């Protein structure tokens, strides 16, 4: 995951830059290093597949 300007991240599916306040992180339950940021539109299309977990509050990733 590449954080841009300390408060934006690129959606791994569509490539749009989204604020960390609006980002969702899709991760695998058994692999803590797998994390794919998704915007809300892409999350609606993909959903949360079996074996994955969704993290909605990723504001802790902000850097000042």
Backbone as a ProteinNet text record, in pm:
[ID]
protein_1_A
[PRIMARY]
XXXXXXXXXXXXXXXXXXXXXXXXXXXXXXXXXXXXXXXXXXXXXXXXXXXXXXXXXXXXXXXX
[TERTIARY]
84.1	0	88.3	59.7	133.1	41.2	77.9	1	56.8	-31.8	6.3	-27.2	65.6	46.9	3.3	31.8	3	-140.5	-233.8	-373.8	-457.9	-395.9	-468.8	-404.5	-485.4	-437	-501.7	-432.6	-483.9	-565.8	-685.3	-769.7	-698.9	-687	-612.7	-689.8	-815.4	-896.2	-911.8	-954.1	-980.7	-869.9	-783.7	-671.7	-701.8	-825.7	-860.7	-791.2	-755.3	-701.6	-818.8	-816.3	-923.8	-863.9	-940.3	-897.1	-894.4	-801.2	-794.4	-921.4	-989.2	-1114.5	-1223	-1212.9	-1314.5	-1269	-1147	-1091.1	-1134.8	-1135.9	-1163.1	-1044.6	-1004.1	-891.8	-943.3	-922.2	-960.6	-836.6	-841.9	-726.5	-766	-666.8	-692.3	-684.1	-772.2	-777.6	-648.9	-588.2	-470.1	-338.6	-341	-219.8	-222.4	-154.5	-157.3	-88.4	-6.7	63.6	-15.4	-123.9	-206.8	-309.1	-302.9	-398.4	-420.2	-544.3	-579.5	-676.2	-636.1	-727.1	-833.1	-956.3	-1066.2	-1149.8	-1196.8	-1292	-1430.1	-1526.6	-1659.7	-1726.5	-1709.5	-1771.3	-1715	-1584	-1522.2	-1559.3	-1571.2	-1611.9	-1752.2	-1842.3	-1977.6	-1972.8	-1883.9	-1873.4	-1808.1	-1706.3	-1629.9	-1694.2	-1739.2	-1790.6	-1674.9	-1706	-1603.3	-1608.6	-1517	-1517.7	-1487	-1525.4	-1498.4	-1347.2	-1307.2	-1165.9	-1099.2	-1175.1	-1122.7	-1189.7	-1122.3	-1177	-1176.2	-1270.7	-1281.9	-1253.2	-1167.1	-1137.4	-1183.5	-1278.2	-1336.4	-1267.5	-1216	-1152.5	-1001.7	-943.1	-797.2	-735.7	-805.7	-755.3	-624.4	-595.9	-471.2	-348.3	-367.1	-254.5	-209.6	-285.6	-251.1	-118.3	-39.7	85	75.1	126.7	116.5	248.1
-117.6	0	123.6	212	337.5	450.9	516.8	630.5	755.4	835.4	954.1	1078	1168.9	1295	1275.5	1160.5	1136.5	1104.8	1123.7	1100.5	1044.5	1001.9	940	807.9	720	588.8	554.6	474.6	437.4	309.1	311.1	191.6	86.9	-33.6	-138.8	-193.6	-159.5	-211.5	-110.4	13.7	112	215.9	227.8	320.7	462.1	490.1	623.2	651	777.8	818.6	849.8	793.2	814.3	854.3	932.6	971.2	847.9	844.9	732.8	722.9	836.9	835	757.4	749	681.6	545.8	506.2	382.4	260.4	147.6	17.1	-72.1	-155.3	-245.7	-389.4	-460.4	-600.2	-684.2	-768.1	-850.2	-995.3	-1082.6	-1226	-1261.1	-1348.4	-1388.8	-1456.6	-1534.3	-1612.3	-1552.4	-1429.8	-1365.9	-1218.4	-1183.9	-1047.9	-946.7	-990.1	-896.6	-863.1	-933.5	-909.4	-802	-689.5	-582.3	-506	-502	-432.3	-319.2	-195.9	-83.7	-78.6	-49.5	-39.1	84.5	150.7	259.5	197.6	277.5	225.4	162.1	221.4	165.7	27.9	12.5	-117.1	-220	-176	-266.8	-320.2	-235.2	-280.2	-386.4	-370.2	-465.4	-596.6	-587.8	-705.8	-776.6	-699	-757.2	-809.8	-891.8	-951.6	-1103	-1155	-1299.5	-1380.7	-1507.3	-1598.2	-1606.1	-1599.8	-1605.7	-1468.9	-1362.8	-1226.7	-1149.9	-1045.4	-958.3	-816	-736.3	-597.7	-505.1	-409.8	-306.4	-173.9	-110.1	14.4	139.4	135	253.4	238.2	303.2	297.5	436.6	523	657.7	656.9	548.5	538.6	535.3	513.9	512.3	651.5	753.9	891.7	931.6	1002.6	1060.4	1211.6	1281.9	1428.4	1490.2
0	0	0	-90.6	-97	-55.2	53.3	101.4	34.6	-25.3	-100.1	-17.6	-6.6	66.4	211.2	269.1	409.3	441.5	343.8	376.9	262.6	155.7	43.6	8.7	-50.8	-91.1	-224.9	-303.2	-434.8	-423.6	-481.3	-484.4	-569.2	-517.5	-588.1	-707.6	-719.3	-830.4	-943.1	-911.7	-1016.9	-1030.4	-928.6	-935.9	-889.6	-849.2	-799.9	-667.5	-645.2	-515.2	-423.4	-303.9	-207.1	-72.7	2.7	137	226.2	318.8	412.8	496.9	518	593.7	519.7	386.6	305.2	252.9	282.3	227.1	307.6	240.6	301.3	268.6	362.8	339.4	344.5	235.7	226.5	252.8	353.5	389.9	405	396.6	414	561.7	604.7	744.9	789.7	701.9	740.2	691.1	637.8	587.3	625.6	733.1	785.6	694.2	599.3	512	386.4	358.6	241	275.8	207.1	230.7	100.7	55.9	-66.8	-34.3	-60.3	-38.5	-149.2	-110.6	-205.7	-176.2	-282.6	-265.2	-241.8	-203.8	-172.2	-294	-412.8	-533.6	-565.7	-558.5	-586.6	-480	-355.9	-249	-275.7	-326	-359.9	-468.7	-566.2	-676.4	-633.1	-548.7	-507.9	-388.9	-291.5	-167.4	-83.2	13.3	98.9	76.8	-4.2	-31.4	93.8	90.1	201.6	225.5	351.8	386.8	392.9	367.4	371.5	484.1	529.2	633	580.2	626.9	583.9	700.9	676.9	777	719.5	785.7	734.2	788.6	908.5	967.9	958.2	860.2	842.5	860.4	932	955.1	1035.2	1106.3	1182.8	1091.3	961.7	867.3	825.7	862.9	825.5	887.4	808.8	858.1	842.8	936.8	933.7	897.2
[MASK]
++++++++++++++++++++++++++++++++++++++++++++++++++++++++++++++++

